[in-house]
Amino acid sequence: MKLDIIKAPGHEFNRPLNAKVFVPPIKSQGIKTKLVPRIREVVQWDENGRWIEPFMGTGVVGFNMRPKQAIFADSNPHIINFYIAISRGEITPAIVRAYLESEGRLLARQGADHYYRVRERFNQTHTPLDFLFLNRAGFNGMIRFNQKGGFNVPFNHKPNRFSQAYITKIVNQIQYVFDLCHLNDYTFVCQDFRETFKLMQADDFVYCDPPYAGRHVDYFNSWNAQDEADLFAALANCEGQFILSTWHSNQYRRNLTIPRLEEAYHVITHEHFYHVGAKETNRKPVLEALVSNYQPTTYRPQSRHYQQAALFETKAAYQQDEE
Ligand SMILES: C[S@@+](CC[C@H](N)C(=O)[O-])C[C@H]1O[C@@H](n2cnc3c(N)ncnc32)[C@H](O)[C@@H]1O
């Protein structure tokens, strides 16, 4: 198949636009899988410096960019411990397969009782393998912690979750990250974004995907006006290039920071649909924004590829993508 490759002056690192998007082993509510093709178009960076992600979440964006050098940071220690364990070789594809086969058998036999036993165990021991299990057997792949820092996502009521095919899918996702970490120079660090910005150098490329104010607040993940002000100040002082992901508007509201961002930077919008409840027809549009401190010359507005994806995406396809 002929790959659709973009190339612009100074854009030495060519990214095939229609390359398959890799889905990482950890899921979360704010995962940016759907935005990866658009971000690939907008990123313009010659890879002399490092890829820096102060809010890595699942890592889906950075892992799809496949940088040679990267710093992946997040305030959630469990996400970071999970990827540190892979990069140190403490978690391997074979270890994950054996672990999920054995836990999956117990889940099939004991259902919710087993899920809640693992959740209790994880809240005492914090082992990365249990974090993976809970993330994949918990409700909607959510990551949420109570006020004491305990993981509190309920069971997804699928005791037969860990079929051989599903385990193989997860093992392949682990293999992908394992290979990336062992072929390249990646650092995973649990820290506040203000600390990550102190590490920046002029040839680094920063991708920022902060929490959206008022959404998904929990023990490790909250966002207030001071955070927003500090992030905007850090971006204004950023010597390198950056992309900031944020929301632009939905049916009911507009993001009031957009006009300010438009004055200082370039803003590209991208329509995205998400599903609410069980009905196939219940699709809500949201306009996402990618804000950059450089003029992207490689992105193609209104590309047919995206319009079609948005128009024809069924709920089943949407969910499968996130798996
Ligand atoms: C919207 S999510 C990032 C999603 C990610 N781009 C993905 O596709 O999976 C925001 C992330 O920021 C982290 N976070 C929240 N507050 C933070 C802070 N003050 N410093 C660093 N990370 C923070 C959260 O733990 C969460 O993983």
The ligand as a MOL file (V3000), in Angstrom:
LIG
                    3D

  0  0  0     0  0            999 V3000
M  V30 BEGIN CTAB
M  V30 COUNTS 27 29 0 0 0
M  V30 BEGIN ATOM
M  V30 1 C -5.8810 14.7630 29.6840 0
M  V30 2 S -4.7950 13.6580 30.5160 0 CHG=1
M  V30 3 C -3.5340 13.3180 29.3370 0
M  V30 4 C -4.0240 12.3190 28.3410 0
M  V30 5 C -2.9780 11.8170 27.3900 0
M  V30 6 N -2.5920 12.7960 26.3960 0
M  V30 7 C -3.5010 10.5700 26.6780 0
M  V30 8 O -3.8290 10.6470 25.4770 0
M  V30 9 O -3.6460 9.5530 27.3320 0 CHG=-1
M  V30 10 C -3.9970 14.6710 31.6720 0
M  V30 11 C -2.9360 13.9940 32.5130 0
M  V30 12 O -2.3160 15.0010 33.3120 0
M  V30 13 C -1.9750 14.4610 34.5800 0
M  V30 14 N -1.8590 15.6090 35.5030 0
M  V30 15 C -2.8400 16.2470 36.1760 0
M  V30 16 N -2.3290 17.2700 36.8740 0
M  V30 17 C -1.0020 17.2930 36.6330 0
M  V30 18 C 0.0680 18.1300 37.0550 0
M  V30 19 N -0.1440 19.1660 37.8890 0
M  V30 20 N 1.3170 17.8650 36.5930 0
M  V30 21 C 1.5540 16.8060 35.7630 0
M  V30 22 N 0.5600 15.9720 35.3340 0
M  V30 23 C -0.6890 16.2260 35.7540 0
M  V30 24 C -3.0950 13.4760 34.8960 0
M  V30 25 O -2.6600 12.4630 35.7700 0
M  V30 26 C -3.4470 12.9430 33.5030 0
M  V30 27 O -2.7750 11.7280 33.2560 0
M  V30 END ATOM
M  V30 BEGIN BOND
M  V30 1 1 1 2
M  V30 2 1 2 3
M  V30 3 1 2 10
M  V30 4 1 3 4
M  V30 5 1 4 5
M  V30 6 1 5 6
M  V30 7 1 5 7
M  V30 8 2 7 8
M  V30 9 1 7 9
M  V30 10 1 10 11
M  V30 11 1 11 12
M  V30 12 1 11 26
M  V30 13 1 12 13
M  V30 14 1 13 14
M  V30 15 1 13 24
M  V30 16 1 14 15
M  V30 17 1 14 23
M  V30 18 2 15 16
M  V30 19 1 16 17
M  V30 20 1 17 18
M  V30 21 2 17 23
M  V30 22 1 18 19
M  V30 23 2 18 20
M  V30 24 1 20 21
M  V30 25 2 21 22
M  V30 26 1 22 23
M  V30 27 1 24 25
M  V30 28 1 24 26
M  V30 29 1 26 27
M  V30 END BOND
M  V30 END CTAB
M  END
